[in-house]
Amino acid sequence: MGSNVEAGKGKVVCVTGASGFIASWLVKLLLLCGYSVRATVRDLNDWSKTEHLLKLEGAKERLNLIKANLLEEGSFDSAVEGCHGVFHTASPVVYGVKDPQTELIDPAVKGTLNVLKSCSKTSSTKRVVLTSSMAAVLCNGKTLSPEVIIDETWFSDPDICKGYGEHWSGYLLSKTLAEKAAWKFTKENNIDMVVLNPAMVIGPILQPTLNSSIDAILILLKGTHTFPNRTFGWINVKDVANAHIQAFEIPSASGRYCLAESVKHYSEIVKILHELYPTLQLPDKCEDDETFMPTLYQISKEKAKMLGMEFIPFEVSLKETVESFKEKKFVDF
């Protein structure tokens, strides 16, 4: 997995929102690399958010859970004080919320600035790695087609994000505005920041609860008759966590990195699931009755290769995801 056991020896890092899907894997890999990890969670008494972290290898010796809230200024001061690096992964990933401003945009934007303000108060932090999303890359009004290659120079436009309907626009806006605010603040305050923009993240689940990106696969296994008429980039959570560590450890890493192993329409995912699990009842038609033309596009891997990334193939990630569902009893077949 890229990094070695000695890499983190004697180094202290902070991971915000540590109980999340990506963050849990990041904490796991950091501990395996010998780092001492300060992991922030909103509620230290919420066993569903902490138990899986405390069971990780190396947790007893080198994991310290710290209470912090995205919306409280100064809340992260003690967590980042004295850290060599800070991984800011905490940001709500929910679609179709009732109040996007309160539930998504404020925690994402204010939370990111609160964490960065805490980083600006300590001289120890050499680099901040921010978890953004392809949501902050894709939505710029350009027409997508199989010939189009999306890369790190693309930035989503807030006005275009707003046009994606109430189910998606809040999330797209939250990621776009948070990344924008982060670049402005880090430039003004001379903070070395690297940003990662993962596509839809799937793979094995460490936390006991479901998360939104995993739900994108689970919907296909829940007896639905139709699949969404949507195309996404996809990536394994282990690759995303590993990319965070590489982005911190490689001195020349800079700017932003798109992370996607492949781009697939739901029709193709159903086909692969059929091959992997022939007896499974899967949706057999697209939710849109008219003939659907999957809008495919490409996401560049060139820059990600500079982090030494060799992505886990989509089929493997999909199988790991389904096996994880079975193990966690989210599905029964």
N, C-alpha and C positions, 0 to 999 in steps of 0.2 A: 504493500500500500504506500509506496513512495517514501514516507518518512521512516527514520530508524529510531530505535529505542533510546539512543543516547542524545538525540537531537534536542530534547527538551530539558535535559538534566540541569537542575539548578535554576530553571526559568519559571517565572510565575506569570500566568496569563488569566484573563477574565473572559468568561463567556456569558453574555446576557441572554435572558429567556431560555435558560439551560434545559428546561423540560420539554422543549419543542422537538419536532421530528428531526430536523437537521442538527440542531444544537446538541441533542442527546448523543448522536453519532460523533459529533465534533468533540464532545467531552470524553467519550470513550476512546477515540483515537489519540487525543492529546495525552490522556493518562498512559496509554500504551507507549507513547513516545517519551515518557519520563517527565512531562510537564507537571508542575503544581497548578491546579485549576481552581479559580474562584468562580463559582457558578451562581448567577443570580436567578432567583425565582420570586414570584409575587407573594407566595404564602408558604412559609417553612413548615406549616402544620398540615399542608395538603399532601397526604401520602401518595395520591395518584400522580403527583408531579415530582416527587423526590425519591420514592423507593427504588425505582429502576436505576437512578443515578448512583445512589449509595451502594448498590450491589455491583457496580462496575469494577473490573480489575484495577487495583491501584487506588480506588476511592478512599479506602480506610486511611491510607498514608498521605494522599496528596490532593484530596478533593475537599473544598470548603464551600458549603452552601451559604449564600448571603441573601437576605431579603432586600428587594429593591423594586420600585414601581416606576414605570416609564413616565408617568405624568407628574412625578414629584421631583422638582429641581433639587439637585444635590444628593438625590437618592443613591447615585452610583459612585459618589466620591470615595467612600471607604473601600468599595469593591475594586476600583481601578488603581487606587493609590499604591505605588510600588510595583505595578505590573509591567512586564516587558512588552506585552502585547494585549490588545483588547479585540475580541470578536463580538461585534454587535449583530446578533441574530434575532433579537427580540422584536417582533412586529406582528400584529395580528394578521393571520391568513384566513379570512372568512369571506364568503361570497353571499350576495343577496341579503345584506343586513338592513335593518329598519332605518337606522340613523348613521349613514356613512361617516359624517363629520366626527361624531363622538366615538363611534365604535372602531373606526379604521384610521381616518386621516390624522386626528389629534395624537393618538398613541404612536403612530408611525413617525410623524414629523416632529412633534414635540419630544417624543421619546428619543429619537435619534440625536436631536440637539442637546438634550439633557445628558446623554451618555458622552457626546463629544465635548461638552462643557467640562464634565468631570475629567476627561482625558487631558484637556488643556491646562488643568490645574496641577498635573503631576509631570515631572521631568523624566520619569522613568520609562514612560510608554514610547517605544520606538516606532510602533506601527499599529494602526487600527485597520481591521478587516471588516468591511460592512457587507452584510447579506442583503443584496437588493433582489432583483427579479428580472426575467425577460419582459415582465409587464412594463418596466421602465425603459425598455428598448424598442419594443415592437410597434407601439401605437403612434405612428407619426404621419398617417394619411397616405403613405406610399402603397401602391397596389401590390399585393403579394401574388407571386406565381412561382412555378417550379424553377424558373431561371434566377429568381431573386435570391441573393445571399445576404442575410442580415448579419451585421457585425457590430463591433463595439462603438462605431461612430454614430450609430442610430440612437436617438433619444426620443422617448415618447413625449408627445405634446399634450399638456393638461386639457386643453380644449377638445382635442380628439378623444382623449380618455372618457370625457363626459358623455360622448355620443354612443358609448357601448351599452347603453341600457342599464337599468337600475341594478341588475344582478351582478354585473361586472365592474361598472364604472368606479364604485367606491374603492375597490381593491386596487385597480389600475392607477387611480389617482394617488392613493396612499403611497404606493411604491415609487411612483414618478416624483411626487413632491418631496418625499423623504430623501431620495437620492440627490435631487437638485439642491435641497437645503444643506445636505452633508458636504457636497462639493464646495458650496459657497463658504461654509463655516471652516472647513479644513484649509482652504486656500488662505482665508483671512487670518487664521490662527496658526498657520505653518505646521499643520499636523500631517504626517505621512499616512495617507489612506489608500488602501486597495479595495476595489468594489467587485463583488462577484454577482453575476446575473444568471442564476440558474433558471432553466425551463421548469416544466412540471416534474416534481421530484417524487420518485417511487422507490420501492425496495423494501427491505426488512424493517419492521417497526420495533423500536426499543421501548417506547412509552406505552402505557396500557390503554391510552385513549386514541380515538381516530382523529386524523387531521384532514384538512380540506383537499390537499393534493392527492393523498392516498384514496380519498373518497371518489376521486375521478375514475378509479379502476373498480372500486367496490360496487358502484352503481350497476356495472355490467353483470355482476354475479348475483344480484338481488331479485332475479325473476322478472326484470323489466322486459318489455317486448320490443322496445326501440333503443337504438344507440344515438348519442348526440351527433349532430352534423357539425363537428368541430375538429380542427387540426391543432395539435400542440407539439412543441418540442418536449422531449422526455429525457430524464437523467436519473441515474441511481444515487440514492442518498449517500452511499459510501464514497462515491466520486466527489460529490459536493463537499462533504466533510473533509476529505483529503485535499481538495483544492484550497480550502480555507487555510490548512496548515502550510501548504506549499506557498500560498500567497503571503503568509507571514514569514516563512523561513528563507525564501529566495530573495536576496537583497535587490535584484534588478526588477522584481515584480512591481508594476505600476499601473495606474489607470483602472480600467474595468475589464472584466473577462466574461464573455458569454459562455454558458455551460449547457450544452445539449448534446446527447449522444446521437439522437436521430429525431426526425420530425415525422409524426404519424397521425393519420386521420383515424377516428374511432372505428371505421369499417375495417381497417387493417389490423387494429388491436383485437377486434372480435375474431378475425380470421386466425391470428396467432394463438389466441386462447383456445379456439377449436382444435388446433393442432396439438397444443400442450395437454388439453383436457377434453378428449373426444366425447365423453359422456355428459359433459356439462350442458345444462340448458342455458343458451345465450340468446340475446336479442338478435332477431334475424332481419330487421329492417331499420332504415334511418328514420329519425323522428320527423324529418321533413318529407312529406309525401312526394313532392316533385322530385324529378331526377336530381340527385345531389352530385355535384362535382367537388370532390375534396380540394380545397385550396391548399396545395402544398407549397412549401418554400424551403429554403436551406438556411441553416444557422452555421456561421463560420466556426471552425475548430482551430484555426491557425494560431490565434493568440493563446488559447487554452493549452496548446501543445508546449508553449514556453514554460508552463508550470509543470511540465513532465506528465501531463495527463494522458492516460490511455483508458478510454471510457469502457465500462462494462457494457456488453451488447444489450440492446433493448429486450430481446427475448429472455435473457438471463434475469434482468431486472424485473420483468413481468412475472416470471415464475417465482422469484424470491418474494415478490409482493403477495401473490396468491397463497404461497405456502405460509407466509407470515399471518395472513388472514385466518387460515385454518388453525394455526397454532394458538392464536389469540381468541379463537372461537367467534370471530366476526362473521364467518360463513361456516356452513356445515354441509359438506358433501364428500 
